[in-house]
């Protein structure tokens, strides 16, 4: 990716100034942290999430740093994806960075788990990022853009006890990203997968509660840790591509 920026822009924030980024799952946690980090580096944001109140908080924070629009929706619906595309046409037109951070998790043994939970995780963790990426590829090809899939450490291993449904969706997302990279690198698009360990987010707090474990956010990864790694990878020179990042808590909970 070439960056034709003015000296004033470069002095302000570096390589991401003026780029347009869409971040899903931006209502809280990792998605919000990435949106804020991109804004600090000069990117213009479209933040997407399901929780209207939390999304409004993200937009307010981002607008302290850069331009931002928001779109409250559930991306498991094809109709909602189309509405988001129309929003982008109206507000930005172009797209340089696409970050998939939305996700859900349900844990239980196969004996007790519900197929409906598998369906929801597939729709959110696999189908939604696949469909949205597919629809946005023409814009990303035009800009020679970048795609980031926020995955999980579960996407690198076979399912552990009670996590078969979730791990299956995250392994599927890994394969989608790897396959996509082979297809679009020649078109100038970079694809990054980030495999995160346990991170201090509202979703992880709920996971700890269901597991009956004490939630100690101070010893977990922080959303800002993930955001820092993502922004660094996005700002790499066009001669390099970071394909995979694995991040774990320094202290193992």
TAGI-V661282 format. One record per backbone hydrogen bond with DSSP energy under -0.5 kcal/mol. CO is the residue of the C=O (numbers start at 1). NH is the residue of the N-H. E is the energy in kcal/mol with one decimal. If there is no record, write none. Layout:
CO;NH;E
CO;NH;E
This chain:
2;4;-0.6
3;5;-1.4
6;10;-2.4
7;11;-2.1
8;12;-1.1
9;13;-1.9
9;14;-0.9
14;17;-1.3
16;19;-1.9
19;21;-0.5
19;44;-3.5
20;96;-2.8
20;97;-2.0
21;46;-2.3
22;99;-3.1
23;48;-2.7
25;28;-0.7
25;31;-0.5
28;31;-0.7
28;32;-1.3
29;33;-2.2
30;34;-2.6
31;35;-2.3
32;36;-2.4
33;37;-2.3
34;38;-2.7
35;39;-2.2
36;40;-2.2
37;41;-1.1
38;43;-2.3
39;42;-1.9
42;18;-2.0
44;21;-3.1
45;69;-2.2
46;23;-2.2
47;71;-2.1
48;26;-2.7
49;73;-2.1
50;52;-0.8
51;55;-2.6
52;56;-2.1
53;57;-1.4
54;58;-1.9
55;59;-2.5
56;60;-2.3
57;61;-2.0
58;62;-2.8
59;63;-2.6
61;64;-1.0
62;65;-2.3
62;66;-2.5
67;45;-2.5
69;47;-2.5
71;49;-1.3
71;73;-0.6
73;75;-0.6
74;77;-1.4
77;81;-1.8
78;82;-2.1
79;83;-1.8
80;84;-2.1
81;85;-2.2
82;86;-1.9
83;87;-1.9
84;88;-2.4
85;89;-2.3
86;90;-1.8
87;91;-2.7
88;92;-2.8
88;93;-3.2
92;94;-1.7
96;146;-2.5
97;22;-2.7
98;100;-0.5
98;148;-3.1
99;24;-2.5
99;101;-0.8
100;150;-2.7
106;166;-0.5
109;113;-2.5
114;117;-0.7
114;118;-1.3
115;119;-2.5
116;120;-2.1
117;121;-2.3
118;122;-2.7
119;123;-2.6
120;124;-2.3
121;125;-3.0
122;126;-1.8
122;127;-2.7
123;128;-1.8
126;130;-2.0
127;131;-3.2
128;132;-2.6
129;133;-2.2
130;134;-2.5
131;135;-2.1
132;136;-1.7
133;137;-1.2
136;139;-0.5
136;140;-2.1
137;141;-2.7
138;142;-1.8
139;143;-1.9
140;144;-0.9
140;145;-2.7
145;190;-1.7
146;98;-2.5
147;192;-2.8
148;100;-3.3
148;150;-0.6
149;151;-1.0
149;194;-2.6
151;196;-0.9
152;155;-2.3
153;156;-1.6
154;157;-0.7
160;163;-2.6
162;108;-1.9
163;167;-3.0
164;168;-1.9
165;169;-1.7
166;170;-2.1
167;171;-2.6
168;172;-2.0
169;173;-2.0
170;174;-1.8
171;175;-2.0
172;176;-2.2
173;177;-2.3
174;178;-2.5
175;179;-2.6
176;180;-2.6
177;181;-2.3
178;182;-1.4
179;183;-1.3
180;184;-2.3
181;185;-1.9
184;187;-1.5
184;189;-1.9
185;188;-2.0
190;147;-2.5
192;149;-3.0
193;195;-0.5
193;245;-2.2
194;151;-2.9
194;196;-0.8
195;247;-2.6
196;153;-2.2
198;221;-2.2
199;201;-1.7
201;205;-2.1
202;206;-1.7
203;207;-1.9
204;208;-2.5
205;209;-1.9
206;210;-2.4
207;211;-2.0
208;212;-0.7
208;213;-2.5
209;212;-0.9
214;216;-0.7
215;217;-0.5
216;219;-1.8
217;220;-1.2
219;251;-0.5
221;200;-3.2
222;225;-1.6
222;226;-1.3
223;227;-2.3
224;228;-2.3
225;229;-1.7
226;230;-2.3
227;231;-2.7
228;232;-2.1
229;233;-2.1
230;234;-2.5
231;235;-1.8
233;236;-1.3
237;240;-2.0
241;243;-0.7
243;193;-2.2
245;195;-3.6
247;197;-1.9
250;252;-0.6
251;253;-0.6
